[in-house]
Amino acid sequence: MITTVQEDYIEHHAYVPEHIPQYVTPITQAEPFLFGEFLVYAKKGHLILVGYPLNASFEEKRLEKALDDAVRRFNPESVALIAPAIPPSLQNDLHPPIDHYYRLDLSTVSVSQKSKNMLRRAGRELSVKESHSFDREHKQMIEGFLKGHRLDEATRFIFQRIDAYLLSSRTALIFEARTGDGGLVAFDVAEFKPRNYAVYMFNFRSETRYIPGASDLLLSAVMRQAAAEGKKYINLGLGVNPGVTFFKAKWGGEAFLPHDFCLYHPPRKGLLEMLLRGL
């Protein structure tokens, strides 16, 4: 587990969603630990290693040392590793395509005239409010999204547990876009725990009540809140696909970190070796 001092250190230097234990732990039921500059989440038989150093430049040797230390301590069956780059020794044939995190610098952001027009148009039909309450409306919208889209198992797992995350976080906010009659058209979830970053966690839209500009209106509200809280940046999340990448780029988001992933199965230690290590 992490100490109060470590928790403050993580909050001060966090810059990716996986640096936020109050997000990862409720969804995965894994306990956070700090190995040098790297966060590790441990659950019986499994580790998640966040290979983005909190307060240091990325070096594969440092990552490999943290991985070795964590494996020695927990003796897991599997390790899910995310990092800017996967060490060659851990790569396999199932290596997925590399994505990127996108970042918005609030000190240099400039809203285009086209986006301003979109905001005005959407604002005539929708109002935005903030909430901490995740209720049946939000859950139904997520369920509709899951039914209408082909998603990998890991993404479905996360989306189905958003309610657990929101119950655990005092610094997450739901931004809702509603029509004049109160109908929910879209909502965002943003996290404000990191010292210098807001994190754009999730965006969902109604499958039946589409209004152009709803997501733009919500992101604009997230930006205002981030600026009001003194954040320097918004981590807009991964590119995911060309449509999502276009949306983030049109608001000034720039790719700032590669995102690579691998699932590693380390050799298991035998009982005798584990007993000898304890002597």
C-alpha positions, -999 to 999 in steps of 0.1 A, spaced: 0 0 0 11 36 -3 17 60 26 2 94 30 35 109 20 36 88 -12 0 97 -20 9 134 -18 40 127 -40 18 109 -66 -8 137 -66 19 163 -72 35 145 -102 6 126 -118 0 132 -155 -18 101 -169 -51 85 -157 -33 54 -144 -14 76 -119 -47 81 -100 -52 53 -75 -88 64 -67 -96 56 -103 -76 24 -108 -82 7 -75 -121 7 -75 -122 -7 -110 -95 -34 -107 -97 -41 -69 -58 -39 -70 -38 -22 -43 -13 6 -52 24 4 -44 53 27 -53 85 12 -68 109 40 -72 91 64 -97 67 38 -109 32 30 -97 23 -7 -94 -12 -21 -86 -12 -56 -71 -40 -81 -69 -36 -118 -61 -18 -134 -91 -17 -102 -111 2 -69 -114 -5 -37 -133 27 -17 -138 23 19 -149 56 25 -168 53 63 -168 78 76 -142 62 102 -119 92 126 -116 119 114 -139 126 108 -176 117 74 -190 145 49 -192 140 12 -200 166 2 -174 146 19 -146 114 3 -158 130 -31 -160 143 -27 -124 109 -17 -111 94 -47 -129 119 -71 -115 115 -57 -80 77 -60 -82 78 -95 -96 102 -106 -69 79 -92 -42 45 -104 -55 54 -135 -76 25 -128 -100 11 -151 -128 8 -121 -151 18 -84 -154 0 -59 -175 25 -32 -185 17 1 -200 47 24 -209 60 48 -235 79 18 -249 80 -19 -241 115 -34 -235 124 -57 -264 127 -87 -240 90 -84 -231 75 -79 -266 55 -107 -281 36 -115 -313 3 -101 -298 18 -67 -295 -11 -42 -301 -6 -9 -321 10 20 -303 -14 49 -294 -6 83 -279 -19 104 -250 -31 138 -261 -26 169 -240 -41 204 -241 -19 232 -228 -43 256 -211 -19 285 -214 -18 284 -252 -52 271 -261 -70 290 -288 -106 282 -298 -112 284 -336 -141 304 -350 -157 272 -363 -156 257 -328 -170 289 -313 -199 287 -338 -205 251 -328 -206 261 -292 -231 288 -298 -253 265 -318 -252 237 -292 -257 263 -264 -290 273 -279 -304 238 -273 -284 225 -244 -273 236 -209 -244 222 -190 -242 215 -153 -218 197 -130 -227 169 -108 -212 143 -84 -242 120 -88 -240 90 -111 -275 76 -116 -296 54 -138 -296 78 -167 -258 77 -169 -257 40 -166 -283 35 -193 -263 58 -217 -232 37 -210 -252 5 -216 -264 19 -249 -229 27 -260 -217 -8 -251 -245 -24 -272 -238 -2 -302 -200 -4 -304 -175 -32 -307 -150 -28 -279 -122 -49 -265 -128 -68 -232 -106 -44 -211 -125 -13 -222 -159 -30 -215 -146 -40 -181 -137 -4 -173 -169 12 -186 -190 -13 -166 -173 -1 -134 -173 36 -138 -199 39 -110 -174 23 -86 -148 48 -96 -171 78 -91 -182 66 -57 -146 65 -46 -134 99 -59 -141 132 -43 -123 151 -71 -141 136 -102 -169 156 -117 -197 147 -141 -205 173 -168 -240 169 -182 -255 183 -214 -293 185 -211 -321 197 -233 -347 222 -221 -370 194 -209 -342 179 -188 -332 151 -212 -296 139 -209 -279 141 -243 -243 136 -233 -220 136 -204 -183 137 -196 -163 125 -166 -132 146 -156 -108 140 -128 -91 169 -110 -69 151 -84 -35 156 -100 -17 189 -90 -11 202 -125 -34 182 -147 -71 177 -152 -78 144 -169 -106 140 -195 -117 105 -184 -149 96 -203 -173 110 -229 -207 94 -237 -234 105 -260 -270 94 -264 -276 69 -292 -311 84 -298 -308 121 -290 -280 134 -310 -273 172 -310 -243 185 -328 -217 202 -306 -228 185 -274 -193 170 -268 -177 203 -277 -199 221 -251 -189 196 -225 -152 198 -232 -154 236 -231 -169 233 -196 -141 209 -185 -116 234 -197 -131 263 -177 -132 242 -146 -96 231 -151 -85 267 -155 -105 278 -124 -87 251 -104 -53 263 -116 -44 233 -137 -17 238 -164 -29 210 -187 -57 186 -196 -47 150 -204 -73 143 -231 -66 106 -230 -57 83 -259 -63 89 -296 -83 56 -298 -95 61 -334 -93 88 -362 -126 103 -351 -116 107 -315 -82 119 -325 -97 146 -348 -120 158 -320 -91 162 -296 -68 178 -322 -93 204 -333 -94 217 -297 -56 220 -297 -47 186 -282 -13 173 -292 2 139 -289 27 141 -260 33 105 -249 34 72 -267 12 45 -251 24 9 -255 11 -22 -238 21 -58 -232 9 -87 -211 39 -104 -195 39 -139 -178 70 -141 -156 85 -174 -145 68 -185 -112 90 -191 -82 87 -224 -65 77 -228 -29 113 -237 -18 127 -206 -34 101 -184 -18 108 -200 16 145 -195 12 140 -158 3 122 -154 36 151 -167 57 
